[in-house]
Amino acid sequence: MTPSQRALLAASVAAALIGFAAGWFARVWTEPTVESRAHDAAETLRGKLHELSR
């Protein structure tokens, strides 16, 4: 393997790792937490129960 091929392989692996890490961090950053989803579900349930009790 020539030095230029080795450099291309290293750059490709580095780019793949950076892309994977960026995607993972973006998903973690934007995905709502379990607590916030539970809070939203509880609020929805309260609203529906309020509508039914009218």
Buried (B, 14 or more C-beta within 10 A) or exposed (E): EEEEEEEEEEEEEEEEEEEEEEEEEEEEEEEEEEEEEEEEEEEEEEEEEEEEEE
